[in-house]
């Protein structure tokens, strides 16, 4: 997050995580990410999309 904030052109950080990946979901929980949608990944299946302003 610090590196993204240091880049002038970066305004949003986005992560995609499988709904079953509780460890990753827990990791981002303290950073203010908000779920904004979902997508289907050919390899990983369903992924939730989260974003936070930088």
PEPE-V834661 format. One record per pair of residues at least 4 apart in sequence whose C-alpha atoms are under 7 Angstrom apart, sorted by the first residue. I is the first residue (numbers start at 1). GAP is how many residues later the second one is. Records with the same first field share a line. If there is no record, write none. Layout:
I = GAP ; GAP
//
This chain:
1 = 4
2 = 4
3 = 4
4 = 6 ; 50
5 = 5 ; 49
10 = 44
11 = 42 ; 43
12 = 39 ; 40 ; 41 ; 42
13 = 38 ; 39 ; 40 ; 41
14 = 36 ; 37 ; 38
15 = 34 ; 35 ; 36
16 = 31 ; 32 ; 33 ; 34
17 = 4 ; 7 ; 30 ; 31 ; 32
18 = 28 ; 29 ; 30
19 = 28 ; 29
21 = 4
22 = 4
23 = 4
24 = 4
25 = 4
28 = 5
29 = 4
32 = 20
33 = 17 ; 18 ; 19
34 = 16 ; 17 ; 18
35 = 13 ; 14 ; 15 ; 16
36 = 13 ; 14 ; 15
37 = 11 ; 12
38 = 9 ; 10 ; 11
39 = 7 ; 8 ; 9
40 = 5 ; 6 ; 7
41 = 4 ; 5 ; 6
//
